Amino acid sequence: MRKKVYHITYPKNREPILENGLLPKKSEKYILYEPRIFVFLPKEENDVLLAFYYTRDENMDIWEFEVDFNSLNKDENSNSDNHFWIDFIVYPKLYKSNINMWEVSLKRV
């Protein structure tokens, strides 16, 4: 079964993503992990909008794509039960970018 998932990143990464897709990255900073792409699986429709709020930055891109549910790996370092990671290249479409969360919130209330 395929599921729609989302990846949040800074607009500075937009061009490389458009050219090469989302590439799994390795971390050697705070938490060591093998190459992966972090994604979230919304439980409700407005979870995508809430993602902007939780980033605390109105200048973020959210990339939307579908993956096979069985390819999702639970992010054990997250307190959320809808955070996952994948370990393959994805060619997503840009879902939203540069949205002012306060304006979105006011329109949705």
C-alpha positions in Angstrom: 0.0 0.0 0.0 1.4 3.4 -1.0 1.3 6.3 1.4 1.8 10.0 0.9 4.7 11.3 3.0 6.4 14.7 3.4 10.0 15.9 3.8 10.8 19.4 5.2 13.9 21.3 4.2 15.3 24.8 3.6 14.7 26.5 0.2 18.5 26.6 -0.3 18.1 22.8 -1.0 15.4 23.3 -3.7 17.6 23.4 -6.8 19.7 20.4 -5.9 16.5 18.4 -5.1 14.9 19.5 -8.4 18.0 18.4 -10.3 18.9 15.2 -8.4 15.9 14.2 -6.3 16.0 13.7 -2.5 19.2 11.9 -1.7 19.7 10.0 1.5 22.3 11.8 3.7 24.5 10.5 6.4 24.9 12.3 9.8 28.1 12.5 11.7 27.1 15.4 14.0 24.7 14.9 16.9 23.1 11.5 16.2 25.1 9.1 14.0 23.1 7.3 11.4 23.5 5.8 8.0 22.2 7.6 4.8 18.5 8.3 5.0 15.8 10.8 4.3 13.5 11.8 7.1 9.8 12.0 6.4 6.5 12.3 8.2 3.3 10.6 7.5 0.3 12.9 8.3 -2.5 11.5 10.5 -4.8 14.3 9.5 -5.1 16.8 6.7 -3.8 19.8 8.7 -0.7 17.9 9.9 1.1 19.3 6.9 0.3 22.8 7.8 1.2 22.2 11.4 4.6 21.0 10.2 5.4 24.6 9.1 4.5 25.8 12.6 6.7 23.2 14.3 9.7 24.2 12.2 9.5 27.7 13.7 10.6 29.0 10.3 8.2 30.3 7.7 10.7 29.9 4.9 10.6 26.1 4.5 9.8 23.8 1.7 7.7 20.7 2.1 8.2 18.0 -0.5 5.4 15.5 -1.1 5.7 12.0 -2.5 4.4 8.5 -2.2 6.2 5.5 -1.0 5.3 1.9 -0.2 4.3 1.8 3.4 6.6 -1.2 4.0 9.6 1.0 3.0 9.1 3.3 6.0 11.4 2.8 9.0 10.3 4.2 12.3 12.5 7.1 13.5 13.4 5.8 16.9 15.0 9.1 17.9 11.7 11.0 17.5 8.9 11.3 20.1 6.3 11.3 17.4 4.8 8.2 16.1 4.4 9.6 12.5 8.1 10.3 11.9 9.9 7.8 9.7 12.9 7.5 7.4 13.7 5.9 4.0 17.0 5.0 2.5 16.5 5.5 -1.3 16.5 8.4 -3.8 13.1 10.0 -4.4 12.0 12.4 -7.1 9.2 14.3 -5.4 7.1 17.4 -6.3 7.3 20.5 -4.3 4.2 20.6 -2.2 4.4 24.1 -0.6 7.1 26.6 0.1 7.6 30.0 1.7 4.3 30.1 3.5 3.8 32.4 6.4 2.3 30.1 9.0 0.4 32.9 10.8 -1.5 33.7 7.6 -2.3 30.1 6.9 -3.5 29.6 10.5 -5.7 32.6 10.3 -7.3 31.5 7.0 -7.8 27.9 8.4 -9.5 28.9 11.6 
